[in-house]
Structure formats: structure tokens, C-alpha cells
Amino acid sequence: MFETQSEAKPEIQSETRKAFVALVDGGQIAPIDSNRAAAIAGVFPAGRQWLRFLDVLLLCLGGLALAFSVLLFVAFNWGELGRLARFALVEGALLLAFVGYWLAGRETLAGKVALLSTGLLLGGLLALFGQTYQTGADPWQLFFVWMLLLTPFALIGRFAPLWVLWAVLVNFALTLYFQPSGRFSTEAYGQLLWVQFAANGFMLCAWEWLAGRAPWLNQRWAVRLLAMATLMPLTLRVVESVFSSSDLWLPALVFLLAVTIVYGVYRYQRQDLFMLTLAAASVIAIVVSLLVKHLVWHLDNSGGVLLMAIALMALSTLAVNWLRSIHRGWQV
């Protein structure tokens, strides 16, 4: 059987969509005929593709709901359940989730979702152990140990959400390590932002490098989450330097270097409009912070608000026009 247009692979449908947009932008397809042409070309998902999407979505949400329901049940009924009952529930659910992974098949989506649920329940078991026996460990150690124990599951699972969970645990462990007393000092906050930028940037580079060698890692949503986790702390570090009157040259230099790399990679090598949008939003945030520090604070309330509104509209318009021009250039 030949593959119909409505059942095409996602990458083929993506290329078809790009070609269709180029024809519409170039005037070869009249706007009044665009909907009919899109239906003929199979640009929009067909009914079977929507059913497949809902099937995957409900499977993932169901697996996560079962894992969280066990943890929330134990937490809600903490006083009514004895120590043995708590451990039996969590450990039993963990064992069932892993058996489900083994029975469903290591390469099936159901098996991978079961393994993800196993990883979540593993963290619940660690939290239950620490709460029951009061080990005296710092909170960051819980997430660090959870990350270590999750590593073999992520390696054997070959499932992108498992590695995203692993990256989230890294960030939680770092945050709690630099926040031992519940409140950040200025120095600790700055150090945390640098470490998070370096850690997430390394994970982003490693993910992009491995995505070409491991097709299961080729998930753009995961890469974009890592990019957000990389640029956000760096942007906050620059903004913090602006308002704290500390040395601005090093954060600004690192930010310019990072934005230049993002621009070069995601405009010319891996065309990704979301990444360029993220970089543009970071630049806008820093420019606005500079305006607030050096101009708005020296004006009255109404003048400052008006200037901020004009600046945001102007910068947003420039960014949108720039992104649209880049997108049109990719269609040529």
C-alpha cells in the first residue's frame, strides 16, 4: 500500500506545509482559495491523525495520573495509614509500573510511559523514606539522589520525557543547594543563575549533538524547554546586574556570545523560529530593564508608564517584523 497524503509521516507533512505557505506568500495561491488548497494538499491533520494524537495524549496523561494518584493518596491519608501501609502502597505501585513496562514492551509507547511512571514513583518513595525516618538530609540531596537513581531508567528507556525529568531534577537540586535557609542571598542568587545557565547550556548542546545520532531524542519540544532553561537564568543575571549596579560587563559579554550562538545555529544550521523568538524576547527584556534603570526611574509615574508602553510596542514590532522576514527567507 502506498502512503496517502493524509497518512504521511510528520516530517513529510512539515515539508508540505512549508511549501504550501511559500506558495501562499508568493501569490501562486489566492487567499480565497487557500483553505480548499490546504485540504487538497493534506496540510491540516486528517481524522486518523487526530485520533492517533488523542490516543497518545490520553495514554501519557493516564500513566502520569496513576502515578500521582498513588502519591497524593498516601499524602492525604498520612494520619490514617501506618508506616507499613504507606511503603506497601508506594513500593507496590512502583513494582507494578515496572512490570507494566516489561510486559508492554520496551519499545512501545505504553512501556515507556510505564517506565516514566516508575521514575516518578521512585521520587515519591525517596520522599516517603526521608519523611518517615527523618534522616536529616538537606532537601537538595533528595533530588540529587533521585536524579542518580533515575539515570539507569533514562538510559534503558530511551524516552525523551524521562531525560526531561532528569534535567528538571538537576535544576531542583541546584536551586535547593544554593537556597539552604529558604531565602536567597544576593551572592547565592547570582551563583545559582550562572550554574543553571552552564548546566542547562551543556545539556542543550549535548541533546542537540546526540539528536542526530539517536532519533528518539529528536524532540523539538524538549530542546526548546532546555533552551528556555538556558537563556532565562542568563537573562535574569544580566537584569540583576543592571539593577544592582554590579559589574555588568561579564554578564553582558556572556549574553551577547550566547545570543550570537543561538542566532547562528538556529537561523543557518537548524532553522527554528521558536529559538530566535526566545533570543529576541531575552534582548527585549534586557533593553527594557536598561530603560527602566536609566530613564523611567527619573520620570514621574505617568511619563514612565507611557515610555515603557511605547518602548515595548516598538521593540515587539521590530522583533515580529524581523522574525517574519527570516521566516519568509526560509521559504524561498
ABEGO torsion letter per residue (X at the ends): XBBBAAABBAAAAAAAAAAAAAAAAAGABBAAAAAAAAAAAGABBBAAAAAAAAAAAAAAAAAAAAAAAAAAAAAAAAAABBAAAAAAAAAAAAAAAAAAAAAAEAABAAAAAAAAAAAAAAAAAAAAAAAAAGAGBBAAAAAAAAAAAAAAAAAAAGBAAAAAAAAAAAAAAAAAAABAAGBBBAAAAAAAAAAAAAAAAAAAAAAAAAAAABAAABBAAAAAAAAAAAAAAAAAAAAAAAAAGBBAAAAAAAAAAAAAAAAAAAAAABBBAAAAAAAAAAAAAAAAAAAAAAAAAABBAAAAAAAAAAAAAAAAAAAAAAAAAAAAAAAX
